[in-house]
Amino acid sequence: MAQHDYVIANADGATVRLDLNNAFAAIVSNNSGATEPTDTYAYMWWADTTSGLLKQRNAADSGWVTVATLAGGAVPKTSATGSAILPAGTDAQRDGSPAAGYLRFNTDDNAFEGYDGSAWGGLGGGSAYGLFRKADPTVVLFTKTGAGTAETQTALYAEVNGSILTVASGTSVTMPSLTAGTDYAIWLETDGDVVATTNHTSPPTTGARKIGGFHYAPGGNATGTSGGNTTAQINEYSFWDLKFRPACSDPRGMTLVAGGFWADIYLTGVDAITNGSSKYNVTIADGSSPPKIPTLFGGNGSTTYGSYTWFEAMELATAFGKRCPTQQEFMALAYGTTEASSRGSNPGTTQMSATDDNFTSKWGCIQSTGVLYVWARDRGGPYAGASWNANTEGRGSEYNAPNAARLGGTWSAASSAGSRCSSWSAAASYSNNNIGSRFVADMLIID
Protein backbone atom coordinates (compact mmCIF):
# COMPACT_ATOMS: atom_id res chain seq x y z
CA MET A 1 0.00 0.00 0.00
CA ALA A 2 1.39 3.44 -0.93
CA GLN A 3 0.24 7.01 -1.32
CA HIS A 4 2.06 10.15 -2.42
CA ASP A 5 1.48 13.88 -2.83
CA TYR A 6 3.02 13.68 -6.36
CA VAL A 7 5.28 16.66 -5.66
CA ILE A 8 9.02 15.99 -6.12
CA ALA A 9 10.98 18.50 -4.04
CA ASN A 10 14.50 19.72 -4.82
CA ALA A 11 17.03 17.54 -2.99
CA ASP A 12 20.14 15.47 -3.49
CA GLY A 13 20.06 12.64 -6.04
CA ALA A 14 19.43 9.80 -3.57
CA THR A 15 16.54 11.64 -1.92
CA VAL A 16 14.92 12.51 -5.26
CA ARG A 17 15.27 8.90 -6.45
CA LEU A 18 13.58 7.65 -3.25
CA ASP A 19 10.79 10.23 -3.67
CA LEU A 20 10.27 9.13 -7.28
CA ASN A 21 10.17 5.46 -6.31
CA ASN A 22 7.52 6.26 -3.67
CA ALA A 23 5.45 8.13 -6.29
CA PHE A 24 5.71 5.20 -8.69
CA ALA A 25 4.67 2.81 -5.91
CA ALA A 26 1.58 4.94 -5.28
CA ILE A 27 0.72 4.91 -8.97
CA VAL A 28 1.02 1.15 -9.49
CA SER A 29 -1.01 0.44 -6.31
CA ASN A 30 -3.75 2.95 -7.26
CA ASN A 31 -2.97 4.98 -4.12
CA SER A 32 -4.11 2.07 -1.98
CA GLY A 33 -4.75 2.70 1.67
CA ALA A 34 -7.24 2.49 4.54
CA THR A 35 -7.92 6.25 4.29
CA GLU A 36 -8.14 8.52 1.28
CA PRO A 37 -4.98 10.26 0.06
CA THR A 38 -4.20 13.53 1.79
CA ASP A 39 -3.56 15.25 -1.53
CA THR A 40 -6.16 14.60 -4.21
CA TYR A 41 -6.48 15.39 -7.93
CA ALA A 42 -9.32 15.15 -10.45
CA TYR A 43 -9.59 11.64 -11.94
CA MET A 44 -6.96 10.05 -9.64
CA TRP A 45 -7.54 6.48 -8.41
CA TRP A 46 -7.83 5.24 -4.83
CA ALA A 47 -7.93 1.57 -3.85
CA ASP A 48 -9.91 1.89 -0.60
CA THR A 49 -8.72 -1.11 1.42
CA THR A 50 -11.20 -0.40 4.22
CA SER A 51 -14.33 -0.76 2.08
CA GLY A 52 -12.76 -3.03 -0.55
CA LEU A 53 -13.76 -0.63 -3.35
CA LEU A 54 -11.86 0.92 -6.25
CA LYS A 55 -12.71 4.61 -6.51
CA GLN A 56 -11.90 7.50 -8.84
CA ARG A 57 -11.86 11.20 -8.02
CA ASN A 58 -14.57 13.19 -9.81
CA ALA A 59 -13.91 16.01 -12.27
CA ALA A 60 -14.43 18.73 -9.66
CA ASP A 61 -12.03 17.02 -7.23
CA SER A 62 -14.80 17.15 -4.64
CA GLY A 63 -15.66 13.49 -4.10
CA TRP A 64 -15.06 9.88 -5.05
CA VAL A 65 -16.86 7.77 -7.68
CA THR A 66 -17.16 4.05 -6.82
CA VAL A 67 -16.06 2.03 -9.87
CA ALA A 68 -15.71 -1.62 -8.85
CA THR A 69 -14.86 -3.99 -6.05
CA LEU A 70 -11.21 -4.78 -5.40
CA ALA A 71 -12.13 -8.44 -5.62
CA GLY A 72 -13.32 -7.83 -9.19
CA GLY A 73 -16.79 -7.12 -10.51
CA ALA A 74 -19.30 -4.34 -10.73
CA VAL A 75 -20.40 -1.92 -8.05
CA PRO A 76 -21.82 -3.97 -5.13
CA LYS A 77 -25.45 -4.04 -4.01
CA THR A 78 -24.72 -1.82 -1.00
CA SER A 79 -24.18 1.67 -2.35
CA ALA A 80 -21.00 3.50 -1.43
CA THR A 81 -20.46 7.21 -1.14
CA GLY A 82 -20.21 8.85 -4.54
CA SER A 83 -21.69 7.90 -7.89
CA ALA A 84 -21.86 4.56 -9.64
CA ILE A 85 -22.36 4.65 -13.38
CA LEU A 86 -24.59 1.90 -14.74
CA PRO A 87 -24.17 0.59 -18.30
CA ALA A 88 -26.62 1.75 -20.96
CA GLY A 89 -25.19 -0.48 -23.65
CA THR A 90 -22.34 -2.96 -23.87
CA ASP A 91 -19.72 -0.90 -22.02
CA ALA A 92 -19.83 0.81 -18.65
CA GLN A 93 -18.12 4.15 -19.00
CA ARG A 94 -17.10 6.20 -15.99
CA ASP A 95 -17.54 9.76 -14.81
CA GLY A 96 -15.65 12.19 -17.00
CA SER A 97 -16.12 10.87 -20.55
CA PRO A 98 -19.34 8.85 -20.80
CA ALA A 99 -21.44 8.59 -23.93
CA ALA A 100 -24.78 10.34 -24.25
CA GLY A 101 -27.56 8.22 -22.87
CA TYR A 102 -25.51 6.70 -20.05
CA LEU A 103 -26.87 6.59 -16.54
CA ARG A 104 -25.41 6.81 -13.06
CA PHE A 105 -26.81 6.59 -9.56
CA ASN A 106 -25.57 9.47 -7.43
CA THR A 107 -25.65 8.12 -3.88
CA ASP A 108 -24.84 11.51 -2.37
CA ASP A 109 -28.23 12.79 -3.59
CA ASN A 110 -29.94 9.37 -3.76
CA ALA A 111 -30.84 10.23 -7.35
CA PHE A 112 -30.49 8.73 -10.78
CA GLU A 113 -28.82 10.92 -13.38
CA GLY A 114 -28.50 10.79 -17.16
CA TYR A 115 -25.73 12.13 -19.41
CA ASP A 116 -26.83 14.15 -22.45
CA GLY A 117 -23.40 14.31 -24.07
CA SER A 118 -22.18 17.37 -22.17
CA ALA A 119 -23.47 17.21 -18.60
CA TRP A 120 -25.19 15.04 -16.02
CA GLY A 121 -28.78 15.83 -15.07
CA GLY A 122 -31.47 14.46 -12.80
CA LEU A 123 -34.14 12.11 -14.14
CA GLY A 124 -37.75 12.30 -13.01
CA GLY A 125 -37.10 14.90 -10.35
CA GLY A 126 -34.09 13.00 -9.06
CA SER A 127 -35.93 9.73 -8.42
CA ALA A 128 -34.78 6.28 -9.52
CA TYR A 129 -38.20 4.79 -8.81
CA GLY A 130 -39.03 1.90 -11.09
CA LEU A 131 -35.53 1.34 -12.48
CA PHE A 132 -35.20 -2.09 -14.12
CA ARG A 133 -32.16 -2.40 -16.34
CA LYS A 134 -30.47 -5.57 -17.61
CA ALA A 135 -26.88 -5.59 -18.82
CA ASP A 136 -28.20 -7.41 -21.90
CA PRO A 137 -31.77 -6.23 -22.61
CA THR A 138 -32.15 -8.62 -25.56
CA VAL A 139 -32.39 -11.75 -23.37
CA VAL A 140 -34.76 -12.82 -20.61
CA LEU A 141 -33.30 -12.34 -17.14
CA PHE A 142 -33.51 -16.00 -16.08
CA THR A 143 -32.28 -19.34 -17.38
CA LYS A 144 -33.00 -22.94 -16.40
CA THR A 145 -30.12 -24.78 -14.68
CA GLY A 146 -31.97 -27.96 -13.69
CA ALA A 147 -35.44 -29.52 -13.58
CA GLY A 148 -36.38 -27.22 -10.70
CA THR A 149 -33.56 -24.69 -10.55
CA ALA A 150 -32.78 -21.39 -12.27
CA GLU A 151 -30.43 -18.42 -12.13
CA THR A 152 -29.96 -14.99 -13.69
CA GLN A 153 -28.15 -15.02 -17.03
CA THR A 154 -27.37 -11.32 -17.18
CA ALA A 155 -26.66 -8.65 -14.58
CA LEU A 156 -29.61 -6.61 -13.31
CA TYR A 157 -29.82 -3.10 -11.88
CA ALA A 158 -33.18 -2.51 -10.22
CA GLU A 159 -34.91 -0.22 -7.75
CA VAL A 160 -36.42 -2.11 -4.82
CA ASN A 161 -38.24 -0.26 -2.05
CA GLY A 162 -36.33 2.96 -2.78
CA SER A 163 -32.85 1.42 -3.12
CA ILE A 164 -30.88 0.56 -6.24
CA LEU A 165 -29.63 -3.05 -6.18
CA THR A 166 -27.18 -4.84 -8.45
CA VAL A 167 -27.82 -8.54 -9.07
CA ALA A 168 -24.92 -10.35 -10.69
CA SER A 169 -25.30 -12.78 -13.58
CA GLY A 170 -25.37 -16.33 -12.21
CA THR A 171 -27.38 -15.44 -9.08
CA SER A 172 -29.52 -18.44 -8.09
CA VAL A 173 -33.28 -18.17 -7.70
CA THR A 174 -34.38 -19.52 -4.31
CA MET A 175 -37.12 -22.06 -5.02
CA PRO A 176 -39.98 -23.34 -2.87
CA SER A 177 -41.22 -26.93 -3.14
CA LEU A 178 -42.46 -26.91 -6.75
CA THR A 179 -45.87 -28.23 -7.86
CA ALA A 180 -46.54 -29.50 -11.38
CA GLY A 181 -48.69 -27.27 -13.55
CA THR A 182 -48.09 -24.13 -11.48
CA ASP A 183 -47.04 -20.62 -12.44
CA TYR A 184 -44.44 -19.00 -10.17
CA ALA A 185 -43.57 -15.36 -9.62
CA ILE A 186 -39.95 -14.31 -9.09
CA TRP A 187 -39.28 -11.51 -6.59
CA LEU A 188 -36.23 -9.36 -5.85
CA GLU A 189 -36.03 -8.77 -2.10
CA THR A 190 -34.54 -5.71 -0.45
CA ASP A 191 -31.39 -7.62 0.55
CA GLY A 192 -30.76 -8.63 -3.06
CA ASP A 193 -32.03 -12.21 -2.79
CA VAL A 194 -34.04 -13.56 -5.75
CA VAL A 195 -36.97 -15.71 -4.60
CA ALA A 196 -39.78 -17.63 -6.36
CA THR A 197 -43.28 -18.02 -4.89
CA THR A 198 -46.73 -19.13 -6.03
CA ASN A 199 -48.20 -15.79 -4.90
CA HIS A 200 -48.21 -13.26 -7.73
CA THR A 201 -49.61 -10.34 -5.72
CA SER A 202 -48.18 -10.45 -2.17
CA PRO A 203 -44.38 -10.20 -1.81
CA PRO A 204 -42.56 -12.87 0.21
CA THR A 205 -40.95 -10.15 2.36
CA THR A 206 -41.78 -6.50 2.97
CA GLY A 207 -40.72 -4.26 0.11
CA ALA A 208 -39.85 -7.07 -2.34
CA ARG A 209 -40.53 -6.37 -6.02
CA LYS A 210 -41.91 -8.86 -8.57
CA ILE A 211 -39.49 -9.00 -11.50
CA GLY A 212 -40.52 -12.08 -13.49
CA GLY A 213 -41.82 -15.62 -13.44
CA PHE A 214 -41.96 -19.09 -15.03
CA HIS A 215 -44.13 -22.19 -15.39
CA TYR A 216 -43.34 -25.49 -13.69
CA ALA A 217 -44.81 -27.89 -16.22
CA PRO A 218 -46.21 -31.39 -15.55
CA GLY A 219 -43.90 -32.77 -18.22
CA GLY A 220 -40.86 -32.02 -20.35
CA ASN A 221 -40.82 -30.43 -23.78
CA ALA A 222 -40.27 -32.36 -26.99
CA THR A 223 -36.64 -32.86 -27.91
CA GLY A 224 -37.41 -34.27 -31.36
CA THR A 225 -40.68 -34.84 -33.21
CA SER A 226 -42.23 -37.45 -30.92
CA GLY A 227 -43.64 -35.28 -28.14
CA GLY A 228 -42.35 -34.76 -24.61
CA ASN A 229 -42.47 -36.72 -21.36
CA THR A 230 -44.24 -36.78 -17.97
CA THR A 231 -41.27 -35.63 -15.87
CA ALA A 232 -42.31 -32.43 -14.08
CA GLN A 233 -39.84 -29.59 -14.67
CA ILE A 234 -39.45 -25.92 -15.45
CA ASN A 235 -40.43 -25.04 -19.01
CA GLU A 236 -37.28 -23.24 -20.12
CA TYR A 237 -39.22 -21.15 -22.64
CA SER A 238 -41.71 -19.87 -20.07
CA PHE A 239 -39.33 -17.47 -18.26
CA TRP A 240 -40.34 -13.83 -18.48
CA ASP A 241 -39.27 -10.59 -16.83
CA LEU A 242 -40.58 -7.02 -16.69
CA LYS A 243 -38.98 -6.12 -20.02
CA PHE A 244 -39.01 -9.47 -21.82
CA ARG A 245 -42.50 -10.90 -21.86
CA PRO A 246 -45.75 -11.45 -23.78
CA ALA A 247 -47.49 -8.28 -24.96
CA CYS A 248 -50.58 -8.95 -22.83
CA SER A 249 -51.53 -8.02 -19.29
CA ASP A 250 -50.93 -11.46 -17.74
CA PRO A 251 -47.87 -13.45 -18.85
CA ARG A 252 -48.71 -16.56 -16.81
CA GLY A 253 -49.16 -19.92 -18.51
CA MET A 254 -47.38 -18.89 -21.72
CA THR A 255 -44.27 -20.08 -23.54
CA LEU A 256 -42.00 -18.36 -26.06
CA VAL A 257 -42.16 -19.94 -29.53
CA ALA A 258 -39.00 -19.72 -31.64
CA GLY A 259 -38.14 -16.39 -30.04
CA GLY A 260 -40.91 -14.70 -32.02
CA PHE A 261 -44.24 -14.89 -30.20
CA TRP A 262 -45.84 -16.41 -27.09
CA ALA A 263 -48.41 -19.21 -26.97
CA ASP A 264 -50.64 -20.53 -24.21
CA ILE A 265 -49.21 -23.72 -22.76
CA TYR A 266 -52.71 -25.17 -22.33
CA LEU A 267 -55.96 -25.26 -24.27
CA THR A 268 -58.50 -22.65 -23.12
CA GLY A 269 -60.61 -23.64 -20.10
CA VAL A 270 -64.29 -22.97 -19.45
CA ASP A 271 -63.39 -20.72 -16.48
CA ALA A 272 -60.76 -18.74 -18.35
CA ILE A 273 -62.13 -15.41 -17.16
CA THR A 274 -61.17 -16.34 -13.58
CA ASN A 275 -58.28 -18.81 -14.12
CA GLY A 276 -56.63 -17.10 -17.06
CA SER A 277 -56.65 -18.48 -20.59
CA SER A 278 -53.95 -21.10 -19.91
CA LYS A 279 -54.43 -23.27 -16.83
CA TYR A 280 -53.49 -26.83 -15.89
CA ASN A 281 -56.06 -29.48 -14.88
CA VAL A 282 -59.24 -27.58 -15.80
CA THR A 283 -62.21 -28.42 -18.04
CA ILE A 284 -61.46 -27.61 -21.67
CA ALA A 285 -63.78 -25.12 -23.37
CA ASP A 286 -65.46 -26.45 -26.52
CA GLY A 287 -68.85 -26.47 -28.25
CA SER A 288 -70.35 -28.77 -25.59
CA SER A 289 -68.74 -26.94 -22.67
CA PRO A 290 -68.62 -23.28 -23.76
CA PRO A 291 -66.48 -20.84 -21.79
CA LYS A 292 -67.82 -18.06 -19.60
CA ILE A 293 -68.40 -14.72 -21.30
CA PRO A 294 -65.80 -12.08 -20.35
CA THR A 295 -67.20 -9.01 -18.58
CA LEU A 296 -65.61 -6.80 -21.23
CA PHE A 297 -68.12 -8.27 -23.67
CA GLY A 298 -71.25 -8.37 -21.54
CA GLY A 299 -70.56 -11.28 -19.18
CA ASN A 300 -71.53 -11.21 -15.50
CA GLY A 301 -68.97 -13.69 -14.21
CA SER A 302 -71.18 -16.76 -14.50
CA THR A 303 -72.99 -16.73 -17.85
CA THR A 304 -71.48 -18.86 -20.60
CA TYR A 305 -71.59 -18.66 -24.35
CA GLY A 306 -74.32 -20.81 -25.86
CA SER A 307 -71.73 -22.33 -28.20
CA TYR A 308 -68.06 -21.90 -29.04
CA THR A 309 -67.87 -20.48 -32.53
CA TRP A 310 -65.01 -18.75 -34.32
CA PHE A 311 -66.63 -15.42 -33.42
CA GLU A 312 -66.73 -16.28 -29.72
CA ALA A 313 -63.16 -17.56 -29.67
CA MET A 314 -61.95 -14.31 -31.26
CA GLU A 315 -63.89 -12.31 -28.67
CA LEU A 316 -62.57 -14.29 -25.71
CA ALA A 317 -58.99 -14.04 -26.95
CA THR A 318 -59.35 -10.27 -27.32
CA ALA A 319 -60.50 -10.00 -23.71
CA PHE A 320 -57.07 -11.33 -22.66
CA GLY A 321 -55.13 -9.10 -25.03
CA LYS A 322 -54.35 -12.18 -27.13
CA ARG A 323 -55.51 -13.71 -30.41
CA CYS A 324 -56.10 -17.08 -32.02
CA PRO A 325 -53.02 -18.26 -33.95
CA THR A 326 -52.57 -17.96 -37.66
CA GLN A 327 -51.84 -21.18 -39.50
CA GLN A 328 -48.19 -20.13 -39.70
CA GLU A 329 -48.02 -19.53 -35.95
CA PHE A 330 -49.77 -22.80 -35.17
CA MET A 331 -47.35 -24.83 -37.28
CA ALA A 332 -44.50 -23.30 -35.26
CA LEU A 333 -46.05 -23.66 -31.77
CA ALA A 334 -46.97 -27.31 -32.39
CA TYR A 335 -43.58 -28.33 -33.80
CA GLY A 336 -42.20 -31.36 -31.95
CA THR A 337 -45.55 -33.08 -31.44
CA THR A 338 -46.05 -36.68 -32.56
CA GLU A 339 -47.16 -36.12 -36.14
CA ALA A 340 -49.91 -38.00 -38.02
CA SER A 341 -51.32 -39.30 -34.74
CA SER A 342 -54.17 -38.49 -32.36
CA ARG A 343 -55.08 -39.14 -28.74
CA GLY A 344 -57.97 -41.54 -29.41
CA SER A 345 -60.39 -40.12 -26.83
CA ASN A 346 -61.58 -36.77 -25.51
CA PRO A 347 -59.41 -35.83 -22.50
CA GLY A 348 -62.01 -33.42 -21.10
CA THR A 349 -59.37 -31.50 -19.15
CA THR A 350 -56.01 -29.86 -19.67
CA GLN A 351 -53.80 -32.63 -18.37
CA MET A 352 -50.56 -34.53 -18.72
CA SER A 353 -50.61 -38.31 -19.03
CA ALA A 354 -48.72 -41.03 -20.85
CA THR A 355 -51.10 -40.32 -23.74
CA ASP A 356 -50.99 -36.53 -23.69
CA ASP A 357 -47.21 -36.22 -23.50
CA ASN A 358 -47.03 -37.47 -27.09
CA PHE A 359 -48.53 -34.17 -28.17
CA THR A 360 -46.31 -31.74 -26.23
CA SER A 361 -44.37 -29.45 -28.56
CA LYS A 362 -40.76 -28.29 -28.48
CA TRP A 363 -41.86 -25.10 -26.74
CA GLY A 364 -44.00 -26.94 -24.17
CA CYS A 365 -47.48 -26.44 -25.64
CA ILE A 366 -49.32 -29.41 -24.09
CA GLN A 367 -52.02 -31.26 -26.07
CA SER A 368 -50.92 -29.22 -29.08
CA THR A 369 -52.32 -31.55 -31.77
CA GLY A 370 -54.52 -34.64 -32.07
CA VAL A 371 -56.71 -33.65 -29.11
CA LEU A 372 -59.10 -30.89 -30.23
CA TYR A 373 -59.20 -28.68 -33.25
CA VAL A 374 -58.41 -25.10 -32.30
CA TRP A 375 -59.84 -22.10 -34.08
CA ALA A 376 -57.37 -20.30 -36.31
CA ARG A 377 -57.29 -16.61 -36.94
CA ASP A 378 -57.41 -17.34 -40.67
CA ARG A 379 -60.52 -17.55 -42.78
CA GLY A 380 -60.76 -19.02 -46.27
CA GLY A 381 -61.81 -22.09 -48.19
CA PRO A 382 -65.25 -22.56 -49.80
CA TYR A 383 -67.29 -19.41 -49.75
CA ALA A 384 -70.95 -19.05 -48.82
CA GLY A 385 -73.42 -17.98 -51.52
CA ALA A 386 -73.43 -14.51 -52.99
CA SER A 387 -75.92 -13.18 -50.48
CA TRP A 388 -76.08 -11.80 -46.98
CA ASN A 389 -75.78 -14.42 -44.22
CA ALA A 390 -77.04 -13.45 -40.74
CA ASN A 391 -74.80 -15.96 -38.99
CA THR A 392 -73.21 -13.60 -36.48
CA GLU A 393 -75.72 -13.91 -33.62
CA GLY A 394 -77.34 -10.56 -34.32
CA ARG A 395 -74.16 -8.59 -34.86
CA GLY A 396 -74.58 -7.79 -38.53
CA SER A 397 -74.39 -10.12 -41.53
CA GLU A 398 -71.67 -11.37 -43.84
CA TYR A 399 -71.65 -11.38 -47.63
CA ASN A 400 -69.72 -14.05 -49.56
CA ALA A 401 -68.07 -14.93 -46.26
CA PRO A 402 -65.17 -17.40 -46.20
CA ASN A 403 -65.06 -20.33 -43.79
CA ALA A 404 -62.98 -20.32 -40.61
CA ALA A 405 -59.95 -22.56 -40.32
CA ARG A 406 -59.52 -25.23 -37.66
CA LEU A 407 -56.05 -26.53 -36.86
CA GLY A 408 -54.27 -29.51 -35.33
CA GLY A 409 -56.85 -32.27 -35.62
CA THR A 410 -59.18 -33.93 -33.11
CA TRP A 411 -58.72 -36.92 -30.80
CA SER A 412 -60.15 -39.20 -33.52
CA ALA A 413 -58.33 -37.70 -36.51
CA ALA A 414 -55.64 -40.42 -36.48
CA SER A 415 -53.08 -39.80 -39.26
CA SER A 416 -54.80 -36.56 -40.34
CA ALA A 417 -53.73 -34.82 -37.11
CA GLY A 418 -50.48 -32.92 -36.80
CA SER A 419 -48.80 -29.53 -36.72
CA ARG A 420 -49.77 -28.82 -40.36
CA CYS A 421 -53.28 -30.25 -40.11
CA SER A 422 -55.97 -27.77 -41.17
CA SER A 423 -59.64 -27.92 -42.09
CA TRP A 424 -61.38 -25.12 -44.00
CA SER A 425 -64.83 -26.64 -44.31
CA ALA A 426 -66.72 -24.99 -41.43
CA ALA A 427 -68.41 -21.60 -41.30
CA ALA A 428 -67.38 -19.15 -38.62
CA SER A 429 -70.72 -19.82 -36.89
CA TYR A 430 -70.00 -23.56 -36.54
CA SER A 431 -69.64 -25.07 -33.05
CA ASN A 432 -68.78 -28.62 -32.02
CA ASN A 433 -67.48 -30.54 -29.02
CA ASN A 434 -64.22 -31.23 -30.87
CA ILE A 435 -63.30 -27.56 -31.41
CA GLY A 436 -61.57 -25.51 -28.72
CA SER A 437 -58.94 -22.79 -28.70
CA ARG A 438 -55.37 -21.88 -27.81
CA PHE A 439 -54.34 -18.23 -27.74
CA VAL A 440 -51.10 -16.45 -28.66
CA ALA A 441 -49.60 -13.01 -28.03
CA ASP A 442 -46.89 -10.86 -29.55
CA MET A 443 -43.36 -10.61 -28.14
CA LEU A 444 -42.52 -7.53 -26.05
CA ILE A 445 -38.90 -6.50 -25.44
CA ILE A 446 -38.27 -3.14 -23.77
CA ASP A 447 -34.73 -1.74 -23.86
N, C-alpha and C positions, 0 to 999 in steps of 0.2 A: 504494500500500500504506500502511495506517495502523492504528495501535493506540492505545489510550487506557486510562487507569485508571478513567475515568468518575467522577472526583471533581473538581468545579469549586471551586477554592479562592477565598477572598475576595481581591479585587485590584481595580485600577482598571478602568474600563469597557473599554478597549482590550484589556487582558490577558484579561479574562473572555470577551470576544467571540472572541479567538483560541483560547482553551481550548475554548469551545463548538464552534467550527468544526472543531477537531481531533477532538472527540468525535463530531461528525456524520460526519466523514470516515471514522472507524473503523467507525461503524455501517453506512454505505452500502457499505463494502468488505468487510463481514463480518470485520473485524479481521484482514485479510490480512497475511501476513508469513511469512518463512522460519523463524521460531521462534514458539512459542506465546506468547500475551500474558503479560506479567508478572503482571498482576492478572486473576484469573478469577472467573466467576460461574456458578451453575447455569443451564444452558440457553443460554448465550451461544454465538455462532457463531465459527468460526475458519477462514478460507480458508488452508490450509497450502500455501504456494507451493513448498515444497521437495518434498513428496510429490505435489502436484497433487490433493489431496483436500479436500472440504468436510467439516468436523467440527463437532459440537455438544457442549458440555459436559454431562456427565450430571447427574442430580438431586442427587447427593451432592457435586458439585463436586470429584470425585476423579479424573476421567479424561475422555477424549474418545471420542465415538461417531462412527465414520465413516459419513457419510450418502450421499455421491455423489462423483463425480469432478468436478473443476473444468471439464473439457471437456464435461461433460454425460453423464448416464447413471447406471446403478446402481453399487453397490459393485463394484470390480474383482475379478478372479479372485484376485489376490494379496492376502491379508488384511492389514489395517492394524491397528495397536494400537487396542483398544477393542472396541466391539460393533457389528455390522451387523445391522439388523433386516430379515428377509426377509418378503415379502408372504404372507399366508395369506388371500387374497381378491383383490379388485380394487385395493385401495389399500395402499401400504406406509406404515404409520404408524411414527413414531420413538419413541425412548425418552422416557418421560415421560407419554404419554397414549395408549398403544395400546389396541386392542380385545382382549377376551378371545379366546384362541385364536391370537394372533399369535406368531410365532417370531423369535428372534434368535440369531446365532452370536456368542458372547462369546469373542473371540480372546485375551483375557488368560488365560482358563482353558481355552481350546481345548474349549469345551463349547457345546452347543446348549441354549437355554433357551426355555421357553414362558411366556406371560402369562395368568394365570387371572382377570384383571379387577381384581386389586389388587396383585399382586406377580409378579416374575419368579422362575422356579424351574427347576432342572435337569431334563433329560429323560433317562431311561434311564441314570441314574448319571453324567450329565454327558457322555455320548457322542453324537456326531452320526452314528454309523455307520449306513450304509444310507440316508441322506437322499436323496430324489429328489423334487423339488418343481418343478412347472411353474408359470409365472405364470398360464397358462390351462389348468387341468386338464381342461377339456372337449374339447380338441383333441389330436390326435396331435402329437408333438414335431416331426416332419419333414414337409417338403413338397417335391414335385418341381419343379425349376426348368428341366429340360431332359431330353432322352432318357436321359442318363446322369449327371445332376447333381441335387443336393438340398441343402437347407439347413434350419436350425431355423426354425420359424414362431412360436415363443414362447420366452421366456427360461426357462432351466433353472438350478436350484440343486441341486447334487448332491455327495455325498461320494465322493471317489475316493482310495483308498489313504490314508485318514486325514485328508485335507484337504477343505475345502468350496470348490467351484469355482462360479463364475457363468458361464454360457454365454449370450451375448446372442442375441436373436432375429435371424435373418438370417445366422447363422454357417454357413459352407459345410461340407459333409461331404467330406472328402478321399477320393476314389474310386480303387480300383485299376483295371486293365484289366478291363472287365466282360464276362462270358460269358453268353450267352443261356440262359435256363432255370435260373438259379442263384439261390439264396437267400444274401443277404449279412447279416452282423451289423454293427451300428454300435457303436463303442467310444468312450468318453470317456477320453482319456489324461490323465496327471497334469499336463501343461502346459496343459490346456484344449483341445487339438486334438480334433476329432471325425473319426473315421476308420472307413471301411468295409473289411471283409475277408471272405473266404469261410470263415474259421475261426470256428466258433461257440463254441469251448471255450477256445482259447489266445489270450490278448490279444496285440495287435501289439507292445506295449511293456510293460515291467514295471509292474505296478500298475494298468494300464488296466481300466476297468469296462465291461462290455457294457450298453448302455442301449436298444437297439432293433434294428431290421432292416427289410429290404424284399426284394422279389423282382424280379429283372431278367428280364422275360418275353421269349420268343422272338418276340413280336408285340404290336402295339398293341391297346388295347381298342376296342370298338365305339363309334362316335360317333353312330350312328343306329340303325336296325333292319336292318342288312345285314352284321353281323359286323365284325371288326376288320381287321388287316393283318399282314404278316410283317416289319415293321420292329422289330427288337429294341429294347426300352426299359424303363425302370422302370415297373412297374404302380403308378400313383399311389394306388391303394386298398390296396396291400399293406403300407404303412408301419405299424409298430407300435412302441410303447415299453413300458417297464416298467409303466406305469399306464394304458395304452390299447392293448388287445390282445385276442385271442381268449381265451375262458375255458377253455383247455385247456393242457396242459403244454408243448406245442411249437407256437409260432405260425408256423413256417415253411410256405411254400407255400400261404398263405391270403390271401384278399382280403375287404375289408369291403363288404358289400352294403347299399346305401341307408342307411348309418349305423346299421343295426339288428342285423346278425349277420354272422358270417364264414363263408365257403365255401371249400372246397378249390379251388385253381386248376385242378388236374388230376383226371382220373378215378383211382380207386384202382388201385394196381399190385399185382402178385402178391407182390412183396417188400416190402410196406408195413411189415411189422414191423421191418425194418432200414432202409428208405429214408424212412420216414414215409408218411403216407397220401396225400400230394400231391407227386408227383415227376415231373420232365420226362424224356422219352425212356426210359420203362420199359415193360415188357409190362403191358397192361391186365388186371386181374383180371376174369374172367367165368366162366360155367358150364363152359367148356372149359378154362380156365386158372385154376383156383381159387387164391385167395391162401393164403399160409402162415397157420397158426393162431397167434394170439398166445399167449405164454407164460402170460398171465393166465388164459387159458381152456384150459389143458392142452397147448399147443404146446411143441415142443422146439427150435424155431428152424429146423427144416427140413421138418416135416410140413405138408401142405397139407390144406385142406378137400377132401372128395370131390366137392363141388359148390359152387355159390354161390347159396344160397337167401336169402330174406328174413331168416330166422332168423340165418344166418351173417353177413350184412351188418350186422345190428343188433349182433351180438356183436363184430365187428371194429371197428365205429365206437366202441363203448363202451370198447374197450381203449385208444383214443386220447383219451378224454374228449370225444368228439364224438357225432354222431347222423346218421342219414339225414335228408334234408330233408322237411318237410311239403310238400304240394302248393303251399301259399301261398308258402313259402320258395323252392321251385324256380322258380315263375313269376317271382319277383323276381330270383334269381341268374342266370337265363338271359335276362333282358331284354336286347335288343340283338342277339341272334342273328338269322341269316337265317331267317325264319319259313316254315312250310309247305315245307320243303326238307330233304333229307338228303344225306349224304356220298356214297352210292352203293357203298361198299365198306368192309370192316372194316379200320380202320387198324392194329390189332394193338398199337400203342404210343401212349403219350401224346406227341403231336408237334404241330408247327406246320408247315403246308404251305399252298400256294395253295388247297387244298381245305378244310383245317381252319380257316383263318382266317375263313371264312364263319360259323363257329359259335362265335366268341368273343363273350362278352357285354360289356355296358357296364362291368362290374366286373372283367373280365379272366378269367372262367371259360372255359377253352379246351375245345373239343369239348363245349360245353354241351348241344347238342341235335343230333338227326339223326345220331348216331354209335352210341351204345348206349343202351338203356333204363337208367335207374338206379332202384334200389329207393327207394321213398318210405317215410316213416315211417307214413303212413296205411294203414289197412286198411278195406275196404268192398266194395261190389259184391255180386254173387251169393253167397249163402251156401251152405255145404255142407249135407248132410242133417242132420236132427235126430237126430244120434247122435254118439258119440265117434269122433274121427278121430286115430289114432296117427301123425300125420305130422311129429312133432317130433324125429325121430331119437333116440327113447328118452327124451326129457325131458318125459314127461307127454303127455296128449292134449288135443285141443280139441273143444268141443261147439258146433255151429252156428257154426263159425268163418267170419269174413269172408275175402275174398281180400285180397291185398296189392297195392298200387298200384305201377305202373311208370310212369316219367315221361320225357318228352323225345323219345321215338321212336328207332328204330334206323337204321342206315346205309341200309336199304332201304325206309324208311317213306314216302319221297317227301313228298307234301303233307300227310300226317298228322303229320309231325314238327313240333316247335316248342315254345315256352316253356310253352304251355298244353296240350300233348299229354299224355294220361294213359290208361292201360289198367288195368282193374280185373277182368280175366278170369282171372288166375292165382292159384293157391293160394300160401300163404306157403312151401310146400315145393317150389315150382317152381324149376327151374334151367335156364339156356339160355346158349348162347354169345353171345347178343345182349343180355344183362342184366349190368350192372356196378354201380358205386356211385360216389357223390360225397358226401363228408361235410361237415357244417356244425357250427358252434359258436356259443355265445352271445357277446355283446359284454361286455367287462369294462372298466369305467372306475373307477379308484381315485382319489379326491380326496386 
